[in-house]
Amino acid sequence: MTEFLDLETQDAVRMPWNVIPGTKQEANQCIIPISAIYTPLKPLPNTTPLLPYAPLRCRNCRSVLNPFSIVDFSTKIWSCSFCFNRNHFPHHYQSISDDNLPAELFPQYTTIEYEAQDTKPVSKNVFFFVVDTCMIEEEIGYLKSGLERVIGEINGECLVGLITFGRYVCVHELGFFGKMPKVYVFNGSKDITKDQVLEQMGFFLKKPRPSSGVVAGVRDGLSQESINRFLLPAADCEFALNAVLDELQKDPWPVPADQRAPRCTGTALTIAAHLLGVCVPGSGARIMAFLGGPATEGPGSIVSKTLSEPIRSHKDLDKDAAPFFHKAVKLYEGLAKQLVHQGHVLDVFACALDQVGVAELKVAVEKTGGLVVLAESFGHSVFKDSLLRVFQSDDNDLGLSSNGIFEVNFSKDIRIQGILGPCASLEKKGPLCSDTTIGQGGTTAWKMCGLDKSTSLCLIFDIVKKENPDVIGQAANNQFYFQFLTYYQHSSGNMRLRATTLSRRWVTGPGNIQDLVAGFDQEAAAVVMGRLVSFKMETETEFDPIRWLDKTLIHLCSRFGDYQKDSPSSFVLSPRLSIIPQFVFNLRRSQFVQVFNNSPDETAYFRMVMNRENVTNSVVMIQPSLISYTFNSGAEPALLDVASIAADRILLLDSYFTVVVFHGSTIAQWRKAGYQNEPEHKAFAQLLQAPLDDAEAIVKERFPVPRLVICDQHGSQARFLLAKLNPSATYNSDAPPMPGGDVLFTDDVSFEIFLDHLQRLAVQ
């Protein structure tokens, strides 16, 4: 995998197939689609320059000058590697030569960034807090504490606003123009239009409303003084914001014992979107929603107030027996469209033992590129530390950026089917669009309202069928070219363009299998399969994910494995493909496919995070890593198998969402006896501390912050580890457990049985 990691370091791209089949038929025979996972804002190597001028673009296809362009230094003309159009260099490039190249033509700068100096910085970011108050006092206290903790971290120039809601929506004035702070109250059970928001909040008291009315996203007629009542720089409103939070109390509306609290989440988010749309259109604004329970009032409700009626489950959704679901999703689809048009982001921090409606909110969060955090309580470190990381500005900052537009350009024989990831189609159709669409398709440009250093897009390509393979590509050296362009507002406020241009060799004909295998990236393939199966489970009725994964793997192994027909014992996979069965085995058992033990909110959360993370992080979600610690050796990788459990061993499991430190039974007994506190057992104290230090390092660098579980063998929380292990030793298996080991009480098949079945089916 080393060469693929090197490619990712330089260009932030991982592709399952790094050698590409030249015809549509051969591409279909590859089983796993021709695709790429691209991280637009992945930090570049320190050697890559930031160019202080605008990029030079092809007059015909608008691609950016790159190292693959053919340059004629004598005539000062360059040929586009995508459309072959000849372009003249402008006057300020007249001094270029073989020995005097601009940075964008350096062969090592296939990814480069531009920041034109003559453009004015865009306005600073806006953070609009939307706070749920239908919670017990203890939870409100935790939430207030978390918010007060981060207010001081917000850049003083960033604008801040506040809405609280329960049965009613309260928009708070942070710019006080009198002796008493004002609050504007809206009925949470009603649909609120943008005009109603403007009228009720007095935007036209001092300046008459223009006769043409206020068009969505236009600030005509709004005085800056009116806007400053609700959105103020953090440095100017910190005192007022803290004063409101100090007085924050549980929603006063009485709730009968047999009913849920009236919570108008949909109305609150709608009002926030309207307010931002008229005050700061086109700015890098984020609505940060803090939700402590299910929406039960007005638009966007997910359940009735009657406590005896359960919140929808996966079974209800499968049977179409969730009466509120489709209506709520329709509301949030409309909200997503509005936010994308305005260039604004929706972040959700959902902290409750019950579901809050993340499954319904998913469409709005994903299309705007928002963040999502799911925890049991606002007092949990998962929430508190994740929220703090949003505003951190040290080495662990998220690199939040906004107002992104992502565009693609390819060689003439490639089409784009669509993107799976946090973006929204701009419906820019053209000859590069495939007839088949997957995810956000039918376009060559996408809006990314919010993106950060780890935001990753999965692009699915289509190879165009050619009658004569000899003329495919028509490019020198049998190369296909890809160019990804990302315009975005940097955290400094300046607009930048990052251009990544890739070249991949294409092969065709009966002897191409070895070439394809040599360029196969197993980790990228597993992540593409993970995103595809999640997408199909949500969009296709009667879809069987296990059957689809099994068929995909069998066909892949049958196509690229080495074997004699009908002889399973002869089956051999190249080292380039040897781990893919293991990835698929764990993907079948993962929370992305198995929804039995999870609520719709949890499943939506897991899929949203995987759909925005890079390959390295996504692989950990699919197949967790396991590290072993013993007296005889330091930290070393262990098999993700129940056989790795031993009485005298500590295991560290990283499954991305949860980090588990698991003590074997003997280690646990010694720890409880306090041996680590005695001077002669210093080595034991160090053994106990090593996995804790490593776990803390993982927790510190990750977003959302994972849950840390410290448990003992045979303890109740050991389930967090056991659920992820290969069940090679179960209660009904012939193989006895290792001495001091464990058995799993499960009917799941082990990886060995799975592999045996795979070999028998692949050679048929």
C-alpha positions in Angstrom: 0.0 0.0 0.0 3.0 2.3 0.4 3.0 3.6 -3.2 -0.7 4.4 -2.9 -0.1 6.3 0.4 2.7 8.3 -1.5 0.2 9.2 -4.2 -2.3 10.3 -1.5 0.4 12.5 0.2 1.1 14.3 -3.0 -2.4 14.6 -4.6 -4.9 13.5 -1.9 -6.3 10.9 -4.2 -6.8 7.1 -3.8 -8.2 5.0 -6.6 -9.2 1.3 -6.5 -7.8 0.9 -10.1 -4.6 2.9 -10.7 -4.3 1.2 -14.1 -7.5 1.7 -16.0 -9.3 -0.6 -18.5 -9.6 1.0 -21.8 -13.1 0.0 -22.8 -16.6 0.0 -21.2 -16.8 -3.8 -21.4 -13.5 -4.3 -19.7 -14.4 -1.7 -17.0 -17.6 -3.6 -16.2 -15.6 -6.8 -15.9 -13.5 -5.0 -13.1 -16.6 -5.4 -10.8 -15.5 -2.6 -8.5 -16.2 0.7 -10.5 -13.5 2.9 -11.8 -13.6 5.6 -9.1 -11.5 7.9 -6.9 -11.7 9.1 -3.4 -10.4 12.7 -3.3 -9.8 14.9 -0.2 -9.9 18.5 -1.7 -8.3 20.3 1.3 -5.9 17.7 2.5 -2.8 19.6 3.8 -0.2 19.8 1.0 3.5 19.1 1.5 5.4 22.1 2.8 7.4 22.3 -0.5 4.2 23.1 -2.5 3.9 26.8 -3.2 0.8 29.0 -2.9 0.8 31.0 -6.2 -0.2 34.6 -5.7 -2.0 35.0 -9.1 -5.0 33.6 -11.0 -4.6 30.3 -12.9 -4.1 30.1 -16.6 -7.1 28.3 -18.2 -7.8 26.7 -21.6 -10.1 28.8 -23.7 -12.1 25.8 -24.8 -12.6 23.4 -21.9 -11.6 25.8 -19.0 -9.1 23.3 -17.6 -6.1 24.8 -15.7 -2.5 24.8 -17.0 -0.7 21.7 -15.5 2.5 19.7 -15.8 0.9 17.4 -18.5 0.2 20.3 -20.8 2.4 20.3 -23.9 4.4 23.6 -24.2 6.0 25.1 -27.3 8.5 27.5 -25.9 9.4 29.0 -29.2 5.9 30.1 -30.1 4.7 30.6 -26.5 1.8 28.2 -27.0 0.5 25.4 -24.8 -1.8 22.5 -25.8 -4.5 21.4 -23.3 -4.0 17.8 -22.3 -7.8 17.3 -22.1 -9.2 18.8 -25.3 -5.9 19.4 -27.2 -6.8 23.0 -27.9 -3.8 25.3 -28.5 -3.6 28.4 -26.2 -1.3 31.4 -26.3 0.5 32.3 -23.1 -0.4 35.8 -21.8 2.3 38.6 -21.8 3.5 37.9 -18.2 4.5 34.4 -19.2 6.7 35.5 -22.1 9.9 34.8 -20.3 9.2 31.0 -19.8 11.7 28.5 -21.2 13.0 25.0 -20.5 15.1 26.5 -17.7 12.5 29.1 -16.5 9.3 27.2 -15.8 6.3 28.6 -13.8 5.5 26.5 -10.8 2.3 25.0 -12.3 4.5 23.3 -15.0 6.9 21.7 -12.5 6.3 17.9 -12.8 6.2 17.4 -9.0 3.4 20.0 -8.6 0.4 18.0 -9.9 -1.5 19.6 -7.0 -1.1 23.3 -6.6 -3.0 26.2 -5.1 -3.8 29.8 -6.3 -4.8 32.9 -4.3 -5.2 36.0 -6.5 -3.9 39.0 -4.6 -6.3 41.5 -6.2 -9.5 39.9 -4.7 -10.9 41.3 -1.5 -11.3 38.9 1.4 -14.8 37.7 1.9 -16.6 38.4 5.2 -15.6 36.4 8.2 -17.4 33.3 9.3 -20.8 33.3 11.0 -21.8 30.9 13.8 -25.5 30.7 14.5 -26.3 28.6 17.6 -29.7 27.0 17.7 -30.2 25.5 21.2 -32.8 23.1 22.4 -34.2 23.8 25.9 -36.6 20.8 26.2 -34.2 19.0 28.6 -33.7 18.3 32.2 -31.9 21.0 34.1 -28.8 18.8 34.4 -28.5 18.5 30.6 -29.0 22.2 30.1 -26.2 22.8 32.6 -23.9 20.6 30.7 -24.8 22.3 27.4 -24.4 25.8 28.8 -21.0 24.7 30.2 -19.9 23.4 26.8 -21.1 26.5 24.9 -19.4 28.9 27.5 -16.2 26.9 27.1 -16.0 27.6 23.3 -17.3 31.1 23.2 -13.9 32.4 24.2 -12.3 30.3 21.5 -14.3 31.9 18.6 -12.3 34.4 16.5 -13.4 37.9 17.7 -14.2 39.0 14.1 -16.6 36.1 13.5 -20.3 36.9 13.7 -22.4 35.1 16.3 -26.2 34.7 16.8 -28.4 32.7 19.1 -31.8 31.0 18.9 -33.3 28.9 21.7 -36.4 26.8 21.2 -38.9 24.5 22.9 -42.5 24.8 22.1 -41.7 28.3 20.8 -38.7 29.6 18.9 -36.9 32.5 20.6 -34.5 34.7 18.5 -32.3 36.6 20.9 -31.0 40.2 20.4 -27.3 40.2 21.2 -26.8 43.8 20.2 -28.8 45.6 23.0 -30.1 49.0 22.0 -32.0 49.6 25.2 -31.9 48.7 28.9 -33.7 45.4 28.4 -32.6 42.6 26.1 -35.2 41.6 23.5 -36.4 38.2 22.4 -38.6 37.6 19.3 -40.9 34.7 19.7 -42.4 32.5 17.0 -45.0 29.8 17.2 -43.2 26.5 16.7 -46.3 24.7 15.4 -46.6 26.8 12.3 -44.7 27.2 9.0 -42.8 30.4 9.1 -42.0 32.2 5.9 -39.0 34.5 5.2 -41.4 37.5 4.9 -42.9 36.8 8.3 -39.5 36.6 9.9 -38.6 40.0 8.4 -41.8 41.7 9.5 -42.0 40.2 13.0 -38.3 41.0 13.8 -38.7 44.7 12.8 -36.2 44.9 10.0 -38.1 47.7 8.3 -39.0 49.8 11.3 -36.4 52.5 10.6 -36.1 52.1 6.9 -39.3 51.4 4.8 -39.5 48.1 3.1 -38.7 48.4 -0.7 -41.8 48.0 -2.9 -40.2 45.1 -4.8 -39.9 43.1 -1.6 -36.8 41.2 -0.4 -35.7 38.5 -2.7 -34.1 35.4 -1.2 -30.4 36.0 -0.6 -30.5 39.8 -1.2 -30.0 42.4 1.6 -31.7 45.3 -0.2 -33.6 47.4 2.3 -32.0 45.9 5.4 -30.0 48.3 7.5 -26.7 47.2 9.0 -28.0 48.3 12.3 -31.0 45.9 12.0 -28.6 43.0 11.2 -26.3 43.8 14.1 -29.1 43.3 16.5 -29.0 39.5 15.9 -25.5 38.9 14.4 -22.6 40.6 16.1 -18.8 40.0 16.1 -17.9 37.6 18.9 -15.7 40.2 20.6 -18.6 42.6 20.8 -21.3 40.2 22.0 -19.4 37.8 24.3 -20.8 39.4 27.4 -24.4 39.5 26.1 -24.1 35.9 24.9 -22.9 34.7 28.2 -25.6 36.6 30.0 -28.3 34.9 27.9 -26.7 31.5 28.5 -26.5 32.1 32.3 -30.2 32.8 32.3 -31.0 29.8 30.1 -33.6 27.5 31.7 -35.6 24.4 30.9 -38.5 25.2 28.5 -41.3 26.4 30.9 -44.2 24.8 29.0 -45.8 22.1 31.2 -45.5 18.5 30.0 -48.0 15.8 31.1 -46.4 12.7 32.5 -47.6 10.6 29.6 -46.3 12.9 26.9 -43.1 14.0 25.3 -42.0 17.7 25.5 -43.2 19.9 22.6 -40.0 20.5 20.6 -40.2 22.5 17.3 -36.8 21.6 15.8 -37.9 22.1 12.2 -39.3 25.5 12.8 -36.2 26.7 14.7 -33.9 25.6 11.9 -36.1 27.1 9.2 -36.1 30.5 11.0 -32.3 30.3 11.4 -32.0 29.7 7.7 -34.3 32.5 6.8 -32.5 34.9 9.1 -29.0 34.1 7.7 -30.4 34.2 4.1 -31.4 37.9 4.4 -28.6 39.0 6.7 -25.4 37.3 5.4 -26.1 35.6 2.0 -23.0 34.0 0.4 -21.0 34.2 3.6 -19.4 31.2 5.4 -22.3 30.8 7.9 -22.9 27.7 10.0 -26.1 26.9 11.8 -25.0 24.8 14.8 -28.0 22.9 16.1 -27.8 21.4 19.6 -30.6 18.8 20.0 -31.6 17.0 23.1 -34.6 15.0 22.0 -37.0 14.2 19.2 -38.9 16.9 17.3 -42.6 16.6 18.3 -44.1 20.0 17.4 -44.8 21.6 14.0 -42.9 20.9 10.7 -40.2 18.3 10.9 -41.8 16.3 13.7 -40.5 12.7 13.9 -43.0 11.3 16.5 -46.2 12.3 18.2 -46.2 13.8 21.7 -47.9 10.6 23.1 -45.1 8.8 25.1 -46.7 5.4 24.5 -46.0 5.7 20.7 -42.5 4.6 20.0 -40.1 6.5 17.7 -39.7 4.9 14.2 -37.3 1.9 14.0 -35.6 0.4 11.0 -38.4 -2.2 10.8 -40.9 0.7 10.6 -39.0 2.4 7.8 -38.7 -0.9 5.9 -42.5 -1.4 6.1 -43.3 2.2 5.4 -44.9 2.4 8.8 -43.3 5.6 10.0 -46.1 8.2 9.5 -43.9 11.3 10.2 -40.7 10.2 8.3 -41.4 11.2 4.7 -42.9 14.6 5.6 -39.9 15.5 7.8 -37.4 14.4 5.1 -39.3 16.6 2.6 -39.0 19.6 4.9 -35.3 19.1 5.3 -34.8 18.5 1.6 -36.3 22.0 1.1 -34.1 23.4 3.9 -31.0 21.8 2.2 -31.9 23.4 -1.1 -32.3 26.8 0.6 -29.0 26.5 2.5 -27.1 25.4 -0.6 -28.5 28.4 -2.5 -27.4 30.7 0.4 -24.0 29.0 0.8 -24.7 28.1 4.4 -24.0 25.0 6.5 -26.0 22.9 9.0 -24.1 21.2 11.8 -25.9 18.9 14.2 -24.8 18.0 17.7 -27.4 15.4 18.9 -27.0 14.4 22.5 -29.8 12.2 24.0 -30.5 8.6 25.0 -33.4 8.8 22.7 -33.4 9.5 18.9 -33.6 13.1 17.9 -34.2 12.9 14.1 -30.7 12.6 12.7 -32.0 10.2 10.0 -34.4 12.9 8.8 -31.8 15.7 9.1 -29.2 13.7 7.1 -30.1 15.1 3.8 -29.6 18.7 5.0 -26.4 18.0 6.8 -24.8 16.1 3.9 -25.8 18.4 1.1 -24.3 21.4 3.0 -21.2 19.6 4.1 -22.1 20.0 7.8 -20.6 18.3 10.8 -22.5 15.7 12.9 -21.8 14.5 16.4 -23.9 11.9 18.3 -23.5 11.3 22.0 -25.6 10.1 25.0 -25.4 13.4 26.9 -24.2 16.9 26.6 -22.0 16.1 29.6 -20.1 13.3 27.7 -16.6 14.0 26.5 -17.7 13.0 22.9 -19.7 16.1 22.8 -17.6 18.5 24.8 -14.3 17.7 23.2 -15.8 17.5 19.7 -17.4 21.0 20.0 -14.1 22.4 21.3 -12.2 21.0 18.3 -14.5 22.9 15.9 -13.1 26.1 17.3 -9.5 25.1 18.0 -6.8 26.9 16.0 -3.7 24.7 16.8 -2.2 21.8 14.9 -5.4 19.8 15.6 -7.8 22.3 14.0 -10.3 21.0 11.5 -9.3 23.5 8.8 -12.9 24.6 8.4 -13.5 26.3 5.0 -16.7 27.4 3.2 -18.3 28.5 0.0 -16.7 25.7 -2.0 -17.4 24.7 -5.6 -15.9 21.5 -6.9 -15.5 21.0 -10.7 -14.0 18.1 -12.8 -12.5 17.7 -16.2 -11.4 14.5 -17.9 -10.0 13.0 -21.1 -12.7 12.7 -23.7 -13.2 8.9 -23.1 -14.2 9.3 -19.4 -17.6 10.4 -18.0 -18.7 11.2 -14.4 -21.6 9.1 -13.0 -21.8 11.1 -9.8 -20.3 11.7 -6.4 -21.0 10.0 -3.0 -20.2 12.5 -0.3 -21.0 15.8 1.3 -21.9 18.0 -1.6 -24.9 19.2 -3.7 -25.3 19.1 -7.5 -25.1 22.5 -9.3 -26.8 20.8 -12.3 -24.1 21.8 -14.7 -24.7 19.3 -17.5 -22.3 18.7 -20.3 -20.5 16.1 -22.5 -18.6 14.8 -19.4 -21.8 13.6 -17.7 -22.6 9.9 -17.9 -26.1 8.7 -18.8 -25.9 6.6 -15.6 -26.1 8.6 -12.3 -25.0 7.6 -8.9 -25.4 9.9 -5.9 -25.1 13.5 -6.9 -24.9 13.0 -10.7 -25.9 14.6 -14.0 -23.4 17.5 -13.4 -19.7 18.4 -13.6 -19.9 21.0 -10.8 -21.0 20.6 -7.1 -21.5 23.1 -4.3 -19.6 22.4 -1.0 -21.0 24.9 1.5 -18.7 23.5 4.2 -15.5 21.5 3.9 -12.5 20.7 6.0 -9.1 19.0 5.9 -10.6 15.5 5.9 -13.7 16.0 3.8 -13.5 13.4 1.0 -15.6 12.8 -2.1 -16.0 9.5 -3.8 -16.2 10.0 -7.6 -17.7 7.2 -9.8 -16.5 7.2 -13.4 -17.8 5.7 -16.6 -15.4 4.5 -19.4 -16.9 5.2 -22.8 -17.1 2.2 -25.1 -15.0 2.4 -28.3 -15.3 0.3 -31.4 -11.6 0.4 -32.0 -9.5 0.1 -28.8 -6.4 1.4 -30.7 -7.7 5.0 -30.7 -8.9 5.2 -27.1 -7.8 8.3 -25.4 -5.9 9.7 -28.4 -3.4 10.9 -25.8 0.3 10.2 -25.9 1.6 7.2 -24.0 -1.9 5.7 -23.4 -2.8 8.1 -20.7 -6.1 9.2 -19.2 -6.1 12.6 -17.5 -8.3 13.8 -14.6 -8.5 17.3 -13.2 -10.2 18.3 -10.0 -10.8 22.0 -9.3 -11.8 23.2 -5.8 -12.7 26.9 -5.2 -13.2 27.7 -1.6 -13.0 30.4 1.1 -10.0 29.8 3.2 -10.3 30.4 7.0 -8.3 33.6 6.4 -11.3 34.9 4.4 -9.5 34.8 1.0 -10.8 32.8 -1.9 -8.5 30.1 -3.2 -8.4 27.6 -6.0 -6.8 24.2 -5.6 -6.1 22.3 -8.8 -5.2 18.6 -8.9 -4.3 17.0 -12.2 -3.7 13.2 -12.4 -2.5 10.9 -15.1 -3.4 7.2 -15.2 -2.3 4.7 -17.8 -5.0 2.7 -19.6 -4.7 -0.8 -20.9 -6.9 -3.0 -23.1 -6.9 -6.5 -24.5 -6.9 -10.0 -23.1 -3.5 -9.6 -21.4 -4.4 -6.6 -19.3 -5.4 -8.6 -16.1 -1.9 -8.5 -14.6 -1.6 -4.8 -15.3 -4.9 -4.1 -13.6 -4.0 -6.2 -10.6 -0.6 -4.4 -10.2 -2.5 -1.1 -9.8 -5.2 -2.4 -7.5 -5.6 -0.5 -4.1 -7.5 -2.8 -1.7 -8.2 -0.2 0.9 -9.7 2.3 -1.6 -11.7 -0.5 -3.1 -13.2 -1.5 0.3 -14.1 2.1 1.1 -15.8 2.6 -2.3 -17.8 -0.7 -1.7 -18.7 0.7 1.8 -20.1 4.0 0.4 -21.9 2.2 -2.5 -23.6 -0.4 -0.3 -24.7 2.3 2.1 -26.1 4.4 -0.7 -27.9 1.4 -2.2 -29.4 0.5 1.1 -30.9 3.9 1.4 -32.2 4.4 -2.2 -33.1 0.9 -3.5 -36.1 -1.0 -2.4 -35.7 -4.8 -1.8 -32.0 -4.4 -1.8 -30.1 -7.2 -0.1 -26.7 -5.8 1.0 -25.1 -9.1 2.1 -26.0 -10.8 -1.2 -24.7 -7.8 -3.2 -21.4 -7.7 -1.2 -20.9 -11.5 -1.6 -21.7 -11.5 -5.3 -19.3 -8.6 -5.8 -16.5 -10.3 -4.0 -17.1 -13.7 -5.7 -17.1 -12.1 -9.2 -13.9 -10.1 -8.3 -12.1 -13.2 -7.1 -13.3 -15.3 -10.0 -12.1 -12.6 -12.5 -8.7 -11.8 -10.9 -7.9 -15.0 -8.9 -5.5 -17.7 -10.0 -7.1 -21.2 -9.9 -8.0 -24.4 -11.8 -11.7 -24.6 -12.5 -13.8 -26.5 -9.9 -10.7 -26.9 -7.7 -11.0 -24.8 -4.5 -7.7 -26.0 -3.2 -5.9 -24.4 -6.2 -7.4 -20.9 -5.6 -4.7 -18.2 -5.0 -5.1 -14.5 -4.8 -2.3 -12.0 -5.7 -0.9 -10.1 -2.7 -2.6 -7.1 -4.3 -6.0 -8.6 -3.6 -5.3 -10.9 -0.7 -6.8 -8.6 2.0 -10.0 -7.6 0.1 -11.9 -10.7 1.3 -11.1 -9.7 4.9 -12.3 -6.2 4.3 -15.6 -7.4 2.8 -16.1 -9.9 5.7 -15.8 -7.1 8.2 -17.9 -4.8 6.1 -20.7 -7.4 6.1 -20.6 -7.3 9.9 -20.2 -3.6 10.3 -22.7 -1.0 11.5 -23.0 0.3 8.0 -24.7 -2.9 6.8 -26.0 -4.6 10.0 -28.7 -2.3 11.4 -30.4 -4.8 13.8 -28.8 -3.4 17.0 -28.8 0.3 15.9 -31.5 2.9 15.6 -32.1 4.8 12.3 -30.3 7.8 13.9 -27.2 5.8 14.7 -27.1 4.2 11.3 -27.5 7.6 9.6 -24.7 9.0 11.8 -22.3 6.2 11.0 -22.9 6.5 7.3 -22.6 10.3 7.3 -19.2 10.1 8.9 -17.9 7.4 6.6 -19.3 9.4 3.6 -17.1 12.4 4.4 -13.9 10.7 5.8 -10.7 9.8 3.9 -9.6 6.3 3.0 -7.4 5.8 6.1 -10.1 6.7 8.6 -12.8 4.8 6.6 -10.8 1.6 6.6 -10.6 1.8 10.4 -14.4 2.1 10.5 -14.8 -1.0 8.3 -12.0 -3.1 9.8 -10.9 -1.9 13.2 -7.2 -2.1 14.2 -6.1 -4.1 17.2 -2.9 -3.6 19.2 -1.5 -6.0 21.8 0.6 -5.1 24.9 2.4 -7.7 26.9 5.4 -7.8 29.3 7.5 -9.6 26.7 7.0 -7.2 23.8 5.9 -3.6 23.3 2.9 -2.6 21.3 2.4 -4.8 18.3 -0.4 -5.4 15.8 -2.7 -8.3 16.7 -5.2 -10.3 14.6 -8.8 -9.0 14.9 -9.8 -12.4 16.2 -11.1 -13.8 19.5 -7.8 -15.8 19.6 -6.0 -12.6 20.4 -7.6 -12.4 23.9 -5.3 -13.7 26.6 -5.3 -13.4 30.4 -1.9 -11.6 30.5 -2.5 -9.3 27.6 -3.9 -5.8 27.2 -5.6 -5.0 23.8 -6.3 -1.6 22.3 -9.1 -1.6 19.7 -9.7 1.3 17.5 -13.0 1.1 15.6 -13.0 4.9 14.9 -16.2 5.7 16.8 -15.1 3.8 19.9 -11.6 3.2 21.3 -11.4 0.2 23.7 -8.7 -0.6 26.2 -9.3 -4.2 27.2 -7.5 -5.9 30.1 -7.1 -9.6 30.2 -8.4 -11.3 33.4 -5.0 -11.7 35.1 -4.0 -8.1 34.2 -7.3 -6.9 35.6 -6.8 -8.8 38.9 -3.3 -7.4 39.3 -4.6 -3.9 38.6 -7.4 -4.2 41.2 -4.9 -5.5 43.7 -2.9 -2.2 43.2 0.4 -3.8 42.1 1.0 -0.9 39.8 1.4 1.4 42.8 4.3 -0.6 44.3 7.9 0.4 43.4 9.0 -3.1 42.5 6.2 -3.4 39.9 7.2 -0.4 37.9 7.1 -2.4 34.7 3.5 -3.3 35.3 2.6 0.3 35.8 4.2 1.1 32.5 2.4 -1.7 30.8 -1.0 -0.3 32.1 -0.1 3.2 31.0 1.1 2.5 27.4 -2.3 1.7 25.9 -3.9 4.6 27.7 -1.3 7.0 26.2 -1.9 5.6 22.7 -5.7 5.8 23.2 -5.4 9.4 24.3 -3.3 10.2 21.2 -6.0 8.7 19.0 -8.8 10.6 20.8 -7.0 13.9 20.6 -6.5 13.9 16.8 -9.9 12.6 15.7 -13.3 14.2 14.9 -15.9 13.4 16.0 -14.0 12.5 19.2 -14.5 8.8 19.8 -15.9 7.2 22.9 -13.2 5.8 25.2 -14.1 2.5 26.9 -11.8 0.9 29.5 -12.9 -2.6 30.4 -11.9 -6.0 31.7 -12.2 -9.5 30.3 -15.7 -11.0 31.2 -16.9 -7.5 32.2 -20.1 -6.0 30.8 -18.3 -3.4 28.6 -16.1 -6.1 27.0 -18.9 -6.4 24.4 -17.4 -3.3 22.6 -14.4 -5.4 21.8 -16.0 -8.8 21.3 -18.5 -7.5 18.8 -15.7 -6.6 16.4 -13.6 -9.8 16.6 -13.7 -12.7 14.2 -15.6 -15.5 16.0 -13.0 -18.3 15.4 -13.9 -19.8 18.8 -17.6 -19.9 19.6 -19.9 -21.8 21.9 -20.6 -24.4 19.2 -17.3 -24.6 17.4 -14.9 -27.5 17.6 -11.8 -25.3 18.2 -11.2 -24.8 22.0 -10.2 -21.3 23.1 -6.6 -20.4 23.9 -5.6 -20.8 27.5 -6.9 -17.7 29.3 -8.8 -16.8 26.1 -12.5 -16.4 25.4 -15.3 -17.7 23.3 -18.0 -15.8 21.5 -21.7 -16.6 22.0 -22.7 -16.0 18.4 -24.0 -17.8 15.4 -22.0 -15.7 13.0 -19.7 -17.6 10.7 -16.0 -17.2 11.2 -13.7 -15.7 8.6 -12.2 -19.1 7.9 -15.6 -20.5 6.9 -16.4 -17.4 4.9 -13.1 -17.8 3.0 -13.8 -21.5 2.4 -17.2 -20.7 0.8 -15.6 -17.9 -1.2 -13.0 -20.2 -2.7 -15.6 -22.9 -3.6 -17.9 -20.4 -5.3 -15.1 -18.4 -7.1 -13.7 -21.4 -9.0 -17.1 -22.5 -10.4 
